[in-house]
Amino acid sequence: MPRRRSGVKGQHVGVLGIAGTYIGTVIGAGFASGQEVYQFFGHFGLWGALGICLAAALFVWFGFTIVEAGRQLGSSSHSSLVGSMAGRLSPTLDASITFFLFGGIVAMLSGAGAVAFEQFGVPRLAGSLAMAGLSALTVMFGFRGIVVAISAFVPFILAVVVCVSAITLVGAGLDARALSYAEPSRAPVGTWVGSAIIYVSYNLLTASAVLAPLGPAAGTRRRILGGVLLGGAGLGLAAMAIHLAILSLLPASATRDIPMAYIASRLGTPVKAAYTIVLLAEIYSTAVADLYGLSARFSRPQSRAFTVTILLASVLALAGARLGFTSVVRTVYPAAGYAGIVLLVCLLLQAPRLLRRM
C-alpha cells in the first residue's frame, strides 16, 4: 500500500486512547438509550447474548483492519482507505459514508434537542445548538483534541452503564419469562447472527472516518492491536450489561422508547440524572467523530477551509435536526447498516493483502 501524507502525523495515541476513541466513536444516543441493543439483540432473548459476543469479535477484527490500513496508508480521512479497499466501488462507498456521516450528525443534534426538552424543559433548538457549538469547537482543535475529548468520557460512560445494569440485574434477576423470551419476528434482522453483522456494519461505516486517521496517530501495529482488543471488549461488555438489564425487567422495559432511562429512574433521581449525563456524553462523542470525518473528507484538517467546512456542516445539520430524532434514526440507521455490508466485504477481501505486509 502506498503511503500518503497524513493530517495527524506525529500525534501519537496510546492503547487507552485508541480504545477510548473506538468506543466513543461507536456508541451514541441509540446505544445509551438501550433501544439499539434491544432492537438488534433483545428480541432474541438469551440468544442475543451470543449475538453480542459475535459483534464484539467482529468489532475487533474489522476495527484492527481499518486502523492498520489507515496506518499503512497514512490516512487523514476515510477517502484513502475506501480508494485502496473498494476499487471501482470506491466512489459509491465514499459517497455513502459521506452521506451517513452527515446523517449521523443530524441524528445526534436532534437527539441532543430531544434530551434537553424531555429532561430539562429546554427548547429543542437550544439543545441542538449547544451540542453543535460544542462539537464544532472540539473538532477545530484537531484530531488529537478529538481523541482526548472522546476518550475522556468513555470510562465514566462505561462505569455508569455497567453499574446501573448490574444493580438492576442483582435486584430483579432473570426469571422464567426473561429466560424464555424470544420474539425474532420483531427484530430488524431475522437472526441473531444477521443482527450482529448489520449492527457492526452500520457502526463501522461511519466510525471508519475516525478509525482510518487513528492509524497514523497510533504509530505501531502492536499499539493498534491492543487498542482495538480493549475497545471491542468494552463495547461488548456495555452492550451485554444493557441487554441483560432490559431482559430482567420485561415486559415493562420493552415498552419504553428509552429503556435504560426507565431502568435508571427506578434506582432514584440521582441515578437518573447521571444516566442523562451519559446519554449527552454519548451524543457528543458521536457528533464529534462524525463532524470530524465529514469535514476531513472535504478539506485538510486544521486548515482555514477545514474550519469553514465544520461551520457549514454544523449549520446544515442543525436545519436537518428539525426533522426530529425518531424520524432521523428510523431512516438513517437501517440504511447505513446495509450500505456498511459493502465496506465489510471489501475489508474482508483485502485483509489478506493487508496482513501480508505486517
N, C-alpha and C positions, 0 to 999 in steps of 0.2 A: 504494500500500500504506500503511495507517495505521501510524504509529509507536507502539510500546509501550514501557513502561518496561523498561529492561534492568538485570539484576543485575550487569553488568560495565561499566557506563557509566564512562567516564573512564580505564579501564585500557588504555592504548594498547599495541598489539603491533606490532612491525615486521615487515618482509618475512621475515627469517630466523626470527622467532618463529612466524609463520603457517606457513611451510614446515615447520619442525621439528614443530609441533603436528600438522599434517596427516599427515606421515609417521609420527610416533609413535602417532597415533590409529589409523591403518590397520594398521600392522604389528603382529604378535602372535606367539604361540607357534607357530602354524601356519606363518607366513611364515618365521620364523627356522629352523625345523626343515627347511625345504625341501620338506616334504610338500605344502603348499598349492600351491606353484609347480609341482611335479611333477604333481600330480593335474590341475590346470587347464590346464597348458601343456606339460609334459614329454611326455605321451602323444602329442603331435602332432609331436614331433621339432623340426626347424628351422622348421616352420610355426608352432610355438608361439611362436617369437620374434616373428612378426608379431602374434600374439595379445597378447603383452606390450606391443608398441608401441601397439596399439589400446586396450588397457586404460589405458596411461599417458595417452593423449589423452582418453579418457573421464573419467579422474580429474581432469584439468584442467578440462574443460567443466563437468561436474556439480559439481565442487568449487567452482568460481567461482560457479555458480548458487546453491548452498546458502549460501555465506558472504555473497554480495552480498544475497541475500534476507534473511538474518539481520541485515545492516546496515540495510536499509531498514525492517525490522520492529522493530528494537531488541530482538531475541530474547535471552532469558536461558535458554531451553531449546528443545527441538525442537518443542514443542506449538504455538507460534505459527506456526512455519514450516509444519507439517503442516496447521494450520487454514486458512492462506492458500492453500496449494497444492492440497490434495486435495479441498476441497469436502465433498460428502456422504460421501466415503470417509475423511475425516479421523479419525473415531472408531476405525475399524478399523485404519487405518495407525498411528495413535498407539498403540493397544494392541499392535500388532505390534512397533513399535520398542521400547516399554517392556519387553515380554516378552523380546525378544532382547538388550536391554541387560543384563537380569538373567542371561540365559543366557550372555552373554559374560563376565560377572564370575565365574560358576560355572566356566566353562571355564578362565579364567586362574588362579583359585585352585587348581583341580585340577591344571593344568599346573605350577604352582609346586611343588606337593607331589610330583609325579612327578619333576621335575628334582632336587629336594632328596634324594629317596630314591635315584634311579639314579646321580647324580653324586657325592653326598656321604655317602650312607648315613644321612641324617637321616630320621626318621619323616615320612611324608607329611603328617600333620596339622600337624606343626610347620612345615613349609614353607608350607603353605596359610595357616596362622595368621599367620606372619610377613609374607607378602605382603598379607594382608587388613589387618593393622595398619598397614603402611607406606602402603598405598593410601588407607586411611581418613584417616590423618594428613595426607597430601598434599592431599586434597580439602577438608579442613577449612580449609586456608589460603586457599581461594578460587580463582577462575578464573585470576588472574594467577600464583598459585603453581603451578597445573597446567601452564600454558604454559611456565613456566621449567623445571619438573621434567622434563616430557616432552621439550622441545626440547633440553635439555642432553645427553640421552643419544643423540640422533639422529646427530650427527657420528661418535661412537665406533662406533655400530651399523653405519652405512654403510661406514665405513673398514674394519672387520673383515670384514664380509660381502664387500665388493669385493676386498679383498686376498687373503683365503682362496680366493675363486673364481678370481682372476686367476693366482695362483701354481699352483693346480691345473690350470687350463686351459693354461698355458705348459708345465707338466711333462708332462701327459697328452695334450694336443692333442685334436682331433676327428678320429677315424679313420673308416674307411668305415662301421663299424657305427653310430657316432653320427650320421653324416651321413644315413644311410638309415633310421634308426629312426623308426617311427610305429606306434602302436597305439591309434588313436582310439576303438576299441570299449571300451577300459578306462577312458576318461575319464568323469567325472560328466556331462559335456555332450558331445554327439557331434561338434561342430565347434569349430574354434579361435575363430571369431567368437562363437559362443554361449558358449563358456567365458569369453572376455574380458568379455562383458556380465554374466554371472552373477557372476563374480569381483568386478567393480566394484560390482554391486548389493548383494551381501551385506555388503561392506565399508562402503559408504556408508550403508546402512540404520542401523547403529549409530553410525558416525562423525558422522552429521548432528547427533547430540545435543551434540557439542562444536563442530562446524563452524558451526552456526547462531549460537550466542553468540560465536563468534570474530569475526563480522562487526562488531558494535558495538565490540568491543575493537580491531579493526583500524583503524576510523575512516574510511579513504578507499578508494575503488574501485581506485585505482592500486596501493595497497599490497596489496590483496586479490589483484589480478591477478598481481602479481609473486610473491606468496607461493604461490599455487596452481600457477603455472607451475613454480616451483622445486620445490615439493612433488611434483607429478606426475612431473617429470623424475627426482627422487630415487627415487621408488617404482619407476619403470620401470627405472632403472639397477640397483638392487638385485635386482629380480626377474630381469632379464636375466643378471646375473652368476651368480645361483644356478642358473638354467636351463641355462646353458652348462656350468657346473661339473658338474652332475648328468649331462648328456649325455656329457661327456668321460670319465666313469668307469662307463659302462654295461658290463655289466649289474649289477655289484655295488651301485652306488648306488641302483638301482631296487628292490632287495630290502630296504632298510633302512627302519624306521619313521621314523627321523630322518636323512635322507640327508646333511644338512650336518654333523651331528655326526660321522658316518663320514668325510666328506671332511676335516674339520678334524683328526680323530685321526690321519690319515695324515701330517700335517705336524708331529707331535710333541706331547708333553704340554702345553707352554706355549700352543700354538695352540688345543688342545682346551679348555684352561682359559679362554682368552679368549673362545672361542665359547660356552662355558657362561654366561659373564657376559652376553654379547649376548642369549642366549636369555632369561635372567632379566630383563634390561632391557626387552626387547620385551613380555614378560608384564606387567611393571609398568606400562609406558606404556598398554597397552590396558586393564588393570584400572582404572587411574586415570580414563581417559577414560570408560569405561562406568559407573563408580560415580558420577562427576560427573553424567553425563547422566541416570541413573536418579534420583538424589537431587534434581536441579534440576527434574525433572518433577513432583515431589510437594510441593516446598517452596521458598521463596525462598532463593537462595544466601546463605550466611553468617548465616542466622537460627538461632534455637535449634531450630526444627523441622527445619532442614536438617541439623544435627548429629545429631539423633535418627534421621532417615531414613538417614543414612550408616551409623550403627552398626547399625541394624536390618537394612539391606540386606546389610551385611558378614556378620552372624551367619547370616542365611538362606542366603547364598551359600556360606558355609563348610559348612553342612549339605548343600547340593546338591553340593558338590565331592567328597563321599564316593562319588559315583557312578563316579568315575574319568574321567580326561582323554579317553581314546579314545572312550568311550561318549558323553560330552557333545558332543565335536566332531562325531562322526558324525551326531548327531541335530540339533544346533543349526545348524551351518554351511549345509548344503544347504537347509534350510527357510528360513533367513534370506535366502538368495540369491533364491529365487523370490518371497518377500514383498517384497524390495527392488526387484523389477521394477516394482511398483506405484508406488513412490517415484520411480523414474527416469522413468516415463511421465508422472507428474504434473509433474515438473520440466521435462520436455521440452515439455509442452503450455503450461505457464505461463511458460516462458523468454521468449517474445516480449513478453509484458506487462511482465515484469521489466526487460528490456533497453530498452524504450521509455522507462523512467523514468531511464535513465542520462544 
